[in-house]
């Protein structure tokens, strides 16, 4: 069985993939379907959903189109989620590989730094970082990556510790390869799969962290974010609950989709490994 | 100016302003006042220093005005908009060098000692003038307070001081505290700052941090048969949504200072047993203002400022941001001020085409991306409405080709960015009009104010003609001439736009039908509540 077919035979993986596909479609089509500023005032304020078909999901407190905001918010969520996860994985993999392969003092120092980061809750770290540096998209990505790189680093290090004793690594040493070359060309690629398996969890967590930061008013105020939309809606929760519920549902489905698709990938690769 | 101490609440509510709208009939309830009962209400902040003589701010008054009284209180129908409290009459000398207050007889402090003119002299000279946030400006020329007898206090001024200003300052600035308690030790560290002792209808009971403040009835109060209530409990409910729920569950009987969000008022007004009251805050008017940094060369151009004024749809702001609970503004004095307001000022009706034309004339043509130039916009974080107006202003400016980038800060960072670092192009601020432009309105536009004074002109605006006008008004003693000068002040500000006044708003109370004598003066929420009662 090919990997793809195995993936497609896992129902949760398919569900996750569909959700993600929809999300990507939303993010990519946002500028086509809703050109211009999604925060522009489009109609009367607090229009409930399904009343006016030019504004199908209604409007918020200033009369901005909720559907347009939802599509543009998908962009921010995905961009932050993917960028933060990529940054966390890259930092984590590099640090973990260096620590594991070099051993000794380098290992000690890098892992104690990782410890230091792990003792502070990731969200708190992100919160402190953004409030000091000031909210913008890049800062939010960096803040989230700062709190999440330790997980991949530890896993990469553990993998590298076992891989570096393998024969082909010894072989590479014998033919005179530079240790850094061995670490990043021979060891890291083989240590990567378990690290990548964490990516879905990290992406999901990054999307949630970004939403939480925006909810607390620490997102980029010039960009639509789902967390920001939920926070805006909170002030009118009793009179216009849809303003918080709509982006809330979008957030739940996105995180669910990322997670299910990630699980599906892990499962298919795990089965393949088990069989081989 | 290290003297400007700032707590978040002081900022939020700001010291009160004084005078009321035109003759508005006192709200009458048909029931006769009933004695006894405990009033439970929502409090959204817990001021550390409860001494209103030092911290003249609404957050402090809300609690301590029931304990510590002022010389006079604002009134809808009293002469000059005042009703007597600790003073029974007041008169200014024609030369502006003295003001005489006759004090109420038979008043006792909560610890049993008699109230005398010595207490007034002590409060004025030792606290209002040197320590109070607002008194520092108003009483800056106060040189002595003579006490010829126990019931007469004569304020002496080194320079002529308009009595109109002193009168207008009485309700917010003249809290009298006991000399015998404060003359020992450092005034700022006195334990009575946290457990005030006054002459008011209620005594300080206890304070449990994060839970409640309890005030109990002063059985020795000077007012006949007053107070009616036995107890007032301020239940600390920092979350705004919880106040509405607590009212509906009948856990509290009153939520003042817009503790219930505007968006919920429509729904809650239909709940049987609850009423929404918009009166009783006429003396506490907040102004929604676009602060401008004139150091930016684009903004130093009057045409650009006029264009921004034309780009703002004030009616939309009142209708959408404030849900109708506000009024559009024409200038630096709010419409509901009975003494100084004039409508005869240049106005800027909403007109996008005109705004675009003005910007073209100023030489800022649209670039390829449709933008003329970019600005940094800092909305003050104290109110939901200031933040929402920031969102609106960004859109309104986009419509005329100005790209405004929002920068959100917390309170402390906002104050530092705007008033100390001047790291803004436009800011949205909520100054308070305090009943007299000389108390804290002219400072918003006059030049020569040191960096770091919060809520003052930190936009680098300098207009010698306006500065001269402000200086002249501050030393004009004749009430009519002084009032005319402030009308001219409004015209010049509206013409030259050192800042743009957008709207004026105040607070809303939601109360149980059982609470009587609500909103019967223009500063009701921060008055003494001696006549407030709970019907059976």
Boltz contact constraints between the chains, C-beta under 6 A:
constraints:
  - contact:
      token1: [A, 40]
      token2: [B, 395]
      max_distance: 6.0
  - contact:
      token1: [A, 41]
      token2: [B, 395]
      max_distance: 6.0
  - contact:
      token1: [A, 45]
      token2: [B, 320]
      max_distance: 6.0
  - contact:
      token1: [A, 62]
      token2: [B, 391]
      max_distance: 6.0
  - contact:
      token1: [A, 62]
      token2: [B, 392]
      max_distance: 6.0
  - contact:
      token1: [A, 217]
      token2: [B, 408]
      max_distance: 6.0
  - contact:
      token1: [A, 221]
      token2: [B, 406]
      max_distance: 6.0
  - contact:
      token1: [A, 221]
      token2: [B, 408]
      max_distance: 6.0
  - contact:
      token1: [A, 222]
      token2: [B, 405]
      max_distance: 6.0
  - contact:
      token1: [A, 222]
      token2: [B, 406]
      max_distance: 6.0
  - contact:
      token1: [A, 235]
      token2: [B, 261]
      max_distance: 6.0
  - contact:
      token1: [A, 235]
      token2: [B, 384]
      max_distance: 6.0
  - contact:
      token1: [A, 236]
      token2: [B, 263]
      max_distance: 6.0
  - contact:
      token1: [A, 238]
      token2: [B, 264]
      max_distance: 6.0
  - contact:
      token1: [A, 239]
      token2: [B, 263]
      max_distance: 6.0
  - contact:
      token1: [A, 239]
      token2: [B, 267]
      max_distance: 6.0
